[in-house]
């Protein structure tokens, strides 16, 4: 101690947090411990609401058990969906329809790796190498800051980029294969089972979870910082900070986390997102 990270619901502030801090201060006053706070950092996760819009509770009968979801969709699809569904601190309504999107993403990863894995090849693709380092940077930083929804979004964008490279026949390079390996290591914390299966299927002996975390080269990930307006139904409601490499999904996720934007889309259905890279983001609601 002190513990470097405390994660818990805000409703536990009295029963857990208050008393832990109280006793720590008592011990510190008696010179029994060399610190006055038991936790260095506190993060409150948002509440999960059932399909009826109320907080999930056994007494309300609106709880969805993980086992039934895992049986139908798989454990990794559930993990991806939970990470992607909302910012960590935000309340969210459970919607089973979203899991199908997570499963489709994992199917795309599966097909990408098994279709385009080529262990022995040469050739360097400088532009693709930059994209790989940018993906590593984004995923790494979003994990550290608990922005797991943007982490998953970055993985999805990276997979889309690799498919684009493959369709233009720019995949028989060592750089492309390095990207596939990096993708599996980056995916492993979010989808450990599929990442492990694919790691073994591509001829690796040790577990993917025993690999060193990929490092990015700062010289390859430099980008220009920008501030763009965000419109809701054609009216400017705020601005967000991005860079010239930010994808539509990343810009949209950033906008959703901005309080100035949230109040204009809360309770509304988002029907369309229009993004002009580096210029403007427009969210259409009904």
C-alpha positions as CSV (number, residue, x, y, z in Angstrom):
1,X,0.0,0.0,0.0
2,X,-1.1,2.6,-0.8
3,X,-3.0,0.8,-3.6
4,X,-2.4,2.5,-6.9
5,X,-5.9,2.1,-8.3
6,X,-9.3,1.8,-6.7
7,X,-12.2,0.9,-9.0
8,X,-15.8,0.8,-7.6
9,X,-19.3,2.1,-7.9
10,X,-20.0,5.6,-6.6
11,X,-22.7,4.0,-4.3
12,X,-19.8,2.3,-2.4
13,X,-18.3,5.7,-1.4
14,X,-19.6,5.3,2.2
15,X,-19.4,1.6,2.9
16,X,-16.0,1.1,1.3
17,X,-14.1,4.3,0.4
18,X,-15.0,6.4,3.5
19,X,-14.1,3.8,6.1
20,X,-10.9,2.7,4.3
21,X,-9.7,6.4,4.2
22,X,-10.8,6.9,7.9
23,X,-8.9,4.0,9.2
24,X,-5.8,4.8,7.1
25,X,-5.7,8.3,8.6
26,X,-6.1,6.9,12.1
27,X,-3.2,4.5,11.5
28,X,-1.1,7.4,10.0
29,X,-1.8,9.6,13.0
30,X,-0.5,6.8,15.2
31,X,2.6,6.5,13.0
32,X,1.7,2.9,12.1
33,X,1.7,3.5,8.3
34,X,3.8,6.0,6.3
35,X,0.9,7.3,4.2
36,X,-2.4,9.1,4.8
37,X,-4.4,7.9,1.8
38,X,-5.0,4.2,1.1
39,X,-5.7,4.7,-2.7
40,X,-3.6,6.8,-5.1
41,X,-6.3,6.9,-7.7
42,X,-10.1,6.4,-7.7
43,X,-12.2,5.6,-10.8
44,X,-16.0,5.1,-10.6
45,X,-17.5,2.9,-13.3
46,X,-20.9,3.8,-14.7
47,X,-24.0,1.8,-13.9
48,X,-25.4,-0.9,-16.2
49,X,-29.1,-0.6,-16.9
50,X,-31.4,-3.3,-18.0
51,X,-33.4,-3.3,-21.2
52,X,-36.2,-1.6,-19.2
53,X,-33.9,1.4,-18.5
54,X,-33.6,0.7,-14.8
55,X,-30.4,-0.3,-13.0
56,X,-29.8,-4.0,-13.2
57,X,-30.8,-5.7,-10.0
58,X,-31.8,-9.2,-9.0
59,X,-34.7,-7.8,-7.1
60,X,-36.0,-6.1,-10.3
61,X,-35.6,-9.2,-12.3
62,X,-33.8,-7.4,-15.2
63,X,-30.4,-9.0,-14.8
64,X,-28.6,-10.5,-17.8
65,X,-26.2,-13.2,-16.7
66,X,-22.9,-13.5,-18.5
67,X,-23.2,-17.3,-18.9
68,X,-26.3,-17.1,-21.2
69,X,-24.6,-14.4,-23.4
70,X,-21.3,-16.4,-23.5
71,X,-23.2,-19.6,-24.6
72,X,-24.8,-17.8,-27.5
73,X,-22.1,-15.3,-28.6
74,X,-18.8,-16.4,-27.0
75,X,-16.8,-14.9,-24.1
76,X,-14.7,-12.7,-26.3
77,X,-17.7,-11.1,-28.1
78,X,-19.2,-10.2,-24.7
79,X,-15.9,-8.7,-23.5
80,X,-15.5,-6.6,-26.7
81,X,-19.1,-5.4,-26.4
82,X,-18.8,-4.4,-22.8
83,X,-15.6,-2.5,-23.4
84,X,-17.0,-0.8,-26.5
85,X,-20.6,0.1,-25.4
86,X,-19.7,3.3,-23.6
87,X,-17.0,5.3,-21.8
88,X,-16.0,3.6,-18.5
89,X,-17.6,6.2,-16.2
90,X,-20.8,6.6,-18.2
91,X,-24.1,4.8,-17.4
92,X,-25.3,2.6,-20.2
93,X,-28.4,0.6,-21.2
94,X,-27.9,-3.0,-22.0
95,X,-28.7,-3.9,-25.6
96,X,-28.1,-7.4,-26.9
97,X,-28.2,-6.2,-30.5
98,X,-24.8,-4.6,-29.9
99,X,-23.1,-8.0,-29.3
100,X,-23.7,-9.1,-32.9
101,X,-21.5,-6.2,-34.0
102,X,-18.7,-7.3,-31.6
103,X,-19.0,-10.9,-33.0
104,X,-18.8,-9.7,-36.6
105,X,-15.6,-7.7,-35.7
106,X,-14.0,-10.8,-34.2
107,X,-15.0,-12.9,-37.2
108,X,-13.3,-10.3,-39.4
109,X,-10.1,-10.6,-37.3
110,X,-10.3,-14.4,-37.5
111,X,-10.6,-14.3,-41.3
112,X,-8.0,-11.6,-41.8
113,X,-5.3,-13.6,-39.9
114,X,-6.0,-17.0,-41.3
115,X,-6.4,-15.7,-44.9
116,X,-3.4,-13.4,-45.1
117,X,-0.8,-14.9,-42.7
118,X,2.4,-15.5,-44.6
119,X,5.3,-16.2,-42.2
120,X,8.1,-15.9,-44.6
121,X,8.1,-12.8,-46.8
122,X,10.2,-9.7,-47.3
123,X,9.5,-6.1,-48.2
124,X,8.9,-2.9,-46.2
125,X,5.8,-0.7,-46.5
126,X,6.7,2.6,-44.8
127,X,3.2,4.0,-44.8
128,X,1.7,0.9,-43.3
129,X,4.5,0.9,-40.7
130,X,3.4,4.3,-39.6
131,X,-0.2,3.2,-39.2
132,X,0.9,0.2,-37.1
133,X,2.8,2.4,-34.7
134,X,-0.1,4.8,-34.5
135,X,-2.4,1.9,-33.7
136,X,0.0,0.7,-31.0
137,X,0.1,4.2,-29.5
138,X,-3.7,4.7,-29.5
139,X,-4.4,1.3,-27.9
140,X,-1.7,1.7,-25.3
141,X,-2.7,5.1,-24.2
142,X,-6.4,4.3,-24.2
143,X,-5.9,1.3,-21.9
144,X,-3.8,3.4,-19.5
145,X,-6.6,6.1,-19.4
146,X,-9.5,3.6,-19.2
147,X,-10.9,4.7,-22.5
148,X,-11.6,1.2,-23.5
149,X,-14.3,2.1,-26.0
150,X,-11.8,4.1,-28.0
151,X,-9.3,1.3,-27.7
152,X,-11.7,-1.1,-29.4
153,X,-12.5,1.6,-32.0
154,X,-8.8,1.9,-32.8
155,X,-8.5,-1.9,-33.2
156,X,-11.5,-1.9,-35.6
157,X,-10.0,0.9,-37.6
158,X,-6.7,-0.9,-37.8
159,X,-8.4,-4.1,-39.0
160,X,-10.3,-2.1,-41.7
161,X,-7.0,-0.6,-42.8
162,X,-5.4,-4.1,-43.1
163,X,-8.3,-5.4,-45.2
164,X,-7.9,-2.4,-47.5
165,X,-4.2,-3.2,-47.9
166,X,-5.0,-6.8,-48.6
167,X,-7.7,-6.0,-51.2
168,X,-5.2,-3.8,-53.1
169,X,-2.7,-6.7,-53.0
170,X,-0.3,-4.9,-50.7
171,X,-0.1,-7.7,-48.1
172,X,2.9,-9.8,-49.2
173,X,5.3,-7.8,-47.2
174,X,7.1,-8.3,-43.8
175,X,5.5,-5.1,-42.6
176,X,2.0,-6.5,-43.2
177,X,2.9,-9.6,-41.3
178,X,4.3,-7.5,-38.5
179,X,1.0,-5.7,-38.4
180,X,-0.9,-9.0,-38.0
181,X,1.3,-10.0,-35.1
182,X,0.9,-6.6,-33.4
183,X,-2.8,-6.8,-33.9
184,X,-3.1,-10.1,-32.0
185,X,-1.0,-8.8,-29.1
186,X,-3.0,-5.6,-28.9
187,X,-6.2,-7.6,-29.1
188,X,-5.2,-10.1,-26.4
189,X,-6.4,-8.1,-23.3
190,X,-9.8,-7.5,-24.8
191,X,-10.3,-10.9,-26.6
192,X,-7.9,-13.3,-24.9
193,X,-9.3,-16.6,-26.2
194,X,-9.5,-15.8,-29.9
195,X,-6.1,-14.0,-29.8
196,X,-4.5,-17.1,-28.2
197,X,-6.1,-19.4,-30.8
198,X,-4.9,-17.3,-33.7
199,X,-1.5,-16.9,-32.2
200,X,-1.1,-20.7,-32.0
201,X,-2.7,-21.2,-35.5
202,X,0.0,-18.9,-37.0
203,X,2.8,-21.1,-35.7
204,X,3.9,-19.4,-32.5
205,X,5.0,-21.6,-29.7
206,X,4.6,-19.4,-26.6
207,X,1.3,-17.9,-25.5
208,X,0.3,-14.5,-26.9
209,X,-0.1,-13.4,-23.3
210,X,3.6,-13.9,-22.6
211,X,4.7,-11.5,-25.4
212,X,6.2,-8.1,-24.7
213,X,3.8,-5.3,-25.3
214,X,4.5,-3.6,-28.6
215,X,6.4,-0.3,-28.5
216,X,5.7,2.6,-30.8
217,X,8.2,5.0,-32.3
218,X,7.4,8.6,-31.5
219,X,8.9,9.8,-34.8
220,X,6.4,7.7,-36.7
221,X,3.3,8.8,-34.8
222,X,3.6,12.5,-34.8
223,X,0.4,14.2,-35.9
224,X,-1.0,17.7,-36.1
225,X,-3.4,18.7,-33.3
226,X,-6.7,20.1,-34.4
227,X,-9.9,21.5,-33.0
228,X,-13.0,20.9,-35.0
229,X,-16.7,21.9,-34.4
230,X,-19.3,19.3,-33.6
231,X,-22.8,19.8,-34.9
232,X,-26.0,18.2,-33.7
233,X,-28.6,18.3,-36.4
234,X,-26.7,21.0,-38.2
235,X,-26.2,23.3,-35.3
236,X,-22.7,23.7,-33.7
237,X,-22.9,22.6,-30.1
238,X,-19.2,22.4,-29.1
239,X,-15.7,21.6,-30.2
240,X,-13.4,18.6,-29.8
241,X,-9.7,18.2,-29.9
242,X,-8.4,15.6,-32.4
243,X,-5.4,15.2,-34.7
244,X,-5.2,14.8,-38.4
245,X,-5.1,11.0,-38.1
246,X,-8.3,10.7,-36.1
247,X,-10.9,8.3,-37.7
248,X,-14.6,8.9,-37.9
249,X,-15.3,6.3,-35.1
250,X,-12.6,7.9,-32.9
251,X,-13.9,11.5,-33.4
252,X,-17.5,10.2,-32.7
253,X,-16.3,8.5,-29.5
254,X,-14.6,11.7,-28.3
255,X,-17.7,13.7,-29.1
256,X,-19.8,11.3,-27.1
257,X,-17.6,11.9,-24.0
258,X,-17.9,15.7,-24.2
259,X,-20.4,17.1,-21.8
260,X,-21.3,20.0,-24.1
261,X,-22.4,17.5,-26.7
262,X,-24.0,14.9,-24.4
263,X,-26.8,17.1,-23.3
264,X,-28.0,17.6,-26.9
265,X,-28.1,13.8,-27.8
266,X,-29.2,12.4,-24.4
267,X,-32.3,10.3,-24.9
268,X,-32.2,10.7,-28.7
269,X,-31.5,8.1,-31.3
270,X,-28.4,8.8,-33.4
271,X,-29.4,8.0,-37.0
272,X,-26.3,9.2,-38.9
273,X,-22.8,10.5,-38.4
274,X,-21.2,12.8,-41.0
275,X,-17.4,13.3,-40.6
276,X,-15.2,15.4,-42.8
277,X,-11.7,14.5,-41.6
278,X,-10.0,17.4,-39.8
279,X,-12.9,19.7,-40.6
280,X,-16.3,19.0,-38.9
281,X,-18.4,16.3,-37.3
282,X,-22.2,16.3,-37.6
283,X,-24.4,14.0,-35.5
284,X,-27.9,13.5,-36.8
285,X,-30.6,12.5,-34.2
286,X,-34.3,11.9,-34.1
